[in-house]
Amino acid sequence: MGLAEGCNIDSDCDDDLICGFRRCHVQCSAKNPLVDAAESVVWNGGPGPVGTRRMALAVGPKSALVAYPHSGGGWWRFRAVLLDQDLGKVLAGPIDFPLIYSQPRGVSVAHRGTSFVVAMSDQSTTVLVSRLHELTGETLGSTTVANPVSHGDPQLVTTPTGVMLGLSRGTSVGFGWAPEDVTKGGFAMRDVYSTRTASAAAPVAIDARRAVIAWQDGAVKIAPLVCGP
């Protein structure tokens, strides 16, 4: 396939091209920086995103979602913007999540099926997880995850059957799985115990039943995980 023609994997494209967002592209390099709407302004003005707080981005086959903390009118909230597959057009947004009454701690985004899943934490002991439609940005449902500490710093990762959530839970790191529709059962969290205060947990899915999770508590640690049937 030639430049800008449809593709699924790199080998579908001519030798000097790669497959990205289902179209053949010239691979980026120092002599070929990102051009043609690869940079999109999704917010411009103030008050707005706080640079010291995390922003999160996930990309699906048809769209991308960027999420970030936003301050305005004396209140905090998390906000998201839905972009097209070429990152050049805003499809929906800003999409505002419920107001929060303390400063935001972290946000993470994952794409699964036809949905984006967003996990958000503030200085409370509750993590909000919302599911958005990948084309409209409509909120399809939400659930909450209780956390014993206020610095959970949620981390989401896509698995073959849903999404996995990792959290710092004080002297343990927690992990849990949920289907694409996170309202159906939510996340049943399990803990891996540490000897000291644990950092944010970084989960990685291997296949439908196996995953690993990494964290640090003065030493960098990793644990294998196996999901039940």
VMD Tcl script that draws the C-alpha trace (Angstrom):
set ca {
  {0.00 0.00 0.00}
  {1.17 3.51 -0.74}
  {1.20 6.67 1.35}
  {-2.12 7.37 3.12}
  {-3.69 4.13 1.89}
  {-5.45 1.81 4.32}
  {-3.53 -0.81 6.32}
  {-3.65 -3.02 9.41}
  {0.03 -3.83 10.01}
  {3.38 -2.46 8.80}
  {3.85 -5.21 6.20}
  {0.71 -4.00 4.39}
  {2.61 -0.81 3.46}
  {5.44 -0.19 0.99}
  {8.93 -0.83 2.36}
  {9.64 2.77 3.34}
  {6.29 3.25 5.13}
  {4.75 2.16 8.42}
  {1.13 1.52 9.40}
  {-0.28 4.03 11.88}
  {-3.92 4.77 12.66}
  {-4.82 2.32 9.84}
  {-3.06 4.39 7.18}
  {0.42 4.06 5.66}
  {2.75 6.85 6.83}
  {6.36 7.91 6.47}
  {8.12 6.96 9.69}
  {9.13 9.93 11.87}
  {12.82 10.66 12.30}
  {15.09 13.57 13.14}
  {14.95 14.67 9.50}
  {11.21 14.05 9.30}
  {9.57 15.53 12.39}
  {5.87 15.25 13.02}
  {3.90 17.39 10.57}
  {0.41 17.70 9.09}
  {-1.72 18.14 12.23}
  {0.26 15.67 14.33}
  {0.13 18.36 17.02}
  {-3.35 19.43 18.06}
  {-4.25 22.18 20.48}
  {-7.00 20.78 22.69}
  {-6.91 23.61 25.24}
  {-5.76 27.18 24.93}
  {-6.46 29.82 27.52}
  {-6.82 30.05 31.25}
  {-7.36 28.93 33.86}
  {-6.62 25.41 32.75}
  {-4.43 22.33 33.05}
  {-1.84 22.32 35.81}
  {1.58 21.37 34.52}
  {2.65 19.51 37.65}
  {-0.28 17.09 37.38}
  {-0.28 14.17 35.03}
  {-1.98 14.14 31.65}
  {-2.94 10.86 29.99}
  {-3.43 9.77 26.38}
  {-4.80 6.59 24.83}
  {-5.21 5.81 21.14}
  {-7.72 3.43 19.57}
  {-8.19 2.43 15.92}
  {-10.75 5.19 15.32}
  {-9.94 7.96 17.79}
  {-7.76 9.14 20.67}
  {-8.57 10.52 24.10}
  {-6.48 12.93 26.16}
  {-7.43 13.53 29.81}
  {-6.07 16.10 32.23}
  {-6.87 17.97 35.47}
  {-8.54 21.36 35.08}
  {-8.99 24.24 37.50}
  {-11.60 26.97 37.16}
  {-13.86 29.03 39.39}
  {-12.15 27.80 42.53}
  {-13.00 24.15 41.78}
  {-11.12 21.22 40.34}
  {-12.30 18.63 37.88}
  {-10.86 16.19 35.38}
  {-11.49 16.94 31.73}
  {-11.05 14.98 28.49}
  {-10.96 15.76 24.77}
  {-11.73 13.22 22.03}
  {-9.63 13.47 18.85}
  {-9.94 11.79 15.46}
  {-7.56 9.00 14.41}
  {-5.15 11.49 12.83}
  {-5.08 13.65 15.98}
  {-6.00 16.66 13.85}
  {-9.65 17.23 14.74}
  {-11.55 17.47 18.00}
  {-14.52 15.10 17.86}
  {-15.93 15.95 21.28}
  {-15.02 18.04 24.24}
  {-14.03 19.33 26.50}
  {-15.77 16.50 28.37}
  {-16.09 17.45 32.02}
  {-16.15 14.86 34.79}
  {-17.77 15.65 38.16}
  {-16.30 18.41 40.30}
  {-13.82 17.32 42.93}
  {-13.16 19.17 46.17}
  {-9.44 18.59 46.54}
  {-6.48 18.77 44.21}
  {-6.16 15.99 41.62}
  {-3.57 13.27 42.11}
  {-3.50 11.31 38.86}
  {-5.34 10.20 35.75}
  {-4.93 7.26 33.39}
  {-6.66 6.26 30.14}
  {-6.97 2.97 28.25}
  {-8.83 1.93 25.11}
  {-10.77 -1.31 24.94}
  {-13.28 -2.43 22.27}
  {-15.33 0.64 21.37}
  {-14.64 2.50 24.62}
  {-12.11 4.62 26.43}
  {-11.81 3.97 30.17}
  {-10.58 6.84 32.38}
  {-9.41 6.41 35.99}
  {-9.11 9.55 38.15}
  {-7.97 10.15 41.72}
  {-7.85 13.20 43.95}
  {-6.87 13.62 47.61}
  {-9.85 11.57 48.76}
  {-9.77 7.78 49.15}
  {-11.98 7.10 46.12}
  {-10.91 6.48 42.52}
  {-13.50 7.32 39.87}
  {-13.49 5.13 36.74}
  {-15.60 6.22 33.76}
  {-16.28 4.64 30.38}
  {-16.64 6.87 27.29}
  {-17.77 6.01 23.75}
  {-14.83 6.12 21.34}
  {-16.67 8.16 18.66}
  {-19.02 10.45 20.60}
  {-17.32 10.88 23.97}
  {-20.62 10.03 25.66}
  {-20.21 8.77 29.22}
  {-21.56 5.22 29.16}
  {-21.17 4.49 32.85}
  {-18.96 4.96 35.90}
  {-17.84 3.06 38.96}
  {-15.70 3.86 42.00}
  {-12.86 2.00 43.68}
  {-12.20 2.51 47.38}
  {-8.56 3.06 48.28}
  {-7.14 3.28 51.82}
  {-4.76 6.12 50.90}
  {-5.20 9.39 49.02}
  {-2.19 9.04 46.73}
  {-3.31 6.01 44.75}
  {-2.12 7.31 41.37}
  {-4.22 4.96 39.19}
  {-2.69 3.14 36.23}
  {-4.90 1.50 33.59}
  {-3.85 -1.02 30.97}
  {-5.86 -2.84 28.31}
  {-6.17 -6.63 28.52}
  {-7.62 -9.02 25.92}
  {-10.86 -9.26 27.91}
  {-11.18 -5.85 29.59}
  {-9.04 -3.39 31.53}
  {-6.70 -3.78 34.49}
  {-6.23 -1.16 37.20}
  {-3.13 -0.77 39.36}
  {-2.99 1.42 42.48}
  {-0.68 2.35 45.30}
  {-2.49 1.38 48.52}
  {-0.04 2.51 51.18}
  {2.16 -0.45 52.12}
  {0.71 -2.54 49.32}
  {0.01 -2.24 45.63}
  {-3.42 -3.24 44.41}
  {-4.63 -4.60 41.12}
  {-8.02 -5.48 39.73}
  {-9.73 -6.39 36.46}
  {-13.02 -5.25 34.97}
  {-14.78 -5.85 31.64}
  {-15.04 -3.07 29.05}
  {-18.33 -2.11 30.71}
  {-16.77 -1.25 34.05}
  {-20.19 -0.95 35.69}
  {-20.71 -4.71 35.41}
  {-18.99 -5.93 38.53}
  {-16.38 -3.18 38.76}
  {-12.85 -3.88 39.95}
  {-12.35 -6.57 42.59}
  {-9.03 -5.34 43.98}
  {-6.32 -7.67 45.28}
  {-3.18 -6.59 47.13}
  {0.50 -7.44 46.79}
  {2.12 -6.46 50.08}
  {5.28 -4.44 50.43}
  {7.51 -3.69 53.41}
  {7.41 0.10 52.94}
  {5.21 2.74 51.34}
  {4.75 1.68 47.73}
  {4.86 3.84 44.65}
  {2.28 3.82 41.88}
  {1.77 0.34 40.48}
  {2.57 -0.22 36.80}
  {0.59 -3.18 35.41}
  {1.31 -4.83 32.05}
  {-0.97 -7.45 30.45}
  {0.65 -10.51 28.86}
  {-2.43 -12.36 27.66}
  {-6.02 -13.07 28.73}
  {-4.96 -14.67 32.03}
  {-1.45 -13.42 32.84}
  {-0.06 -10.02 33.75}
  {2.81 -8.50 35.69}
  {2.89 -5.52 38.03}
  {5.90 -3.39 38.95}
  {6.41 -0.86 41.75}
  {9.09 0.49 44.05}
  {9.31 0.82 47.81}
  {13.00 1.67 48.09}
  {13.75 -1.19 45.71}
  {12.20 -1.85 42.30}
  {9.97 -4.92 42.48}
  {7.88 -6.95 40.05}
  {5.29 -9.66 40.62}
  {3.59 -12.07 38.18}
  {-0.21 -12.16 38.29}
  {-2.60 -14.89 37.14}
  {-6.32 -14.20 36.71}
  {-8.94 -16.75 37.69}
  {-11.25 -18.44 35.17}
}
mol new
graphics top color blue
foreach p $ca { graphics top sphere $p radius 0.5 }
foreach p [lrange $ca 0 end-1] q [lrange $ca 1 end] { graphics top cylinder $p $q radius 0.2 }
display resetview
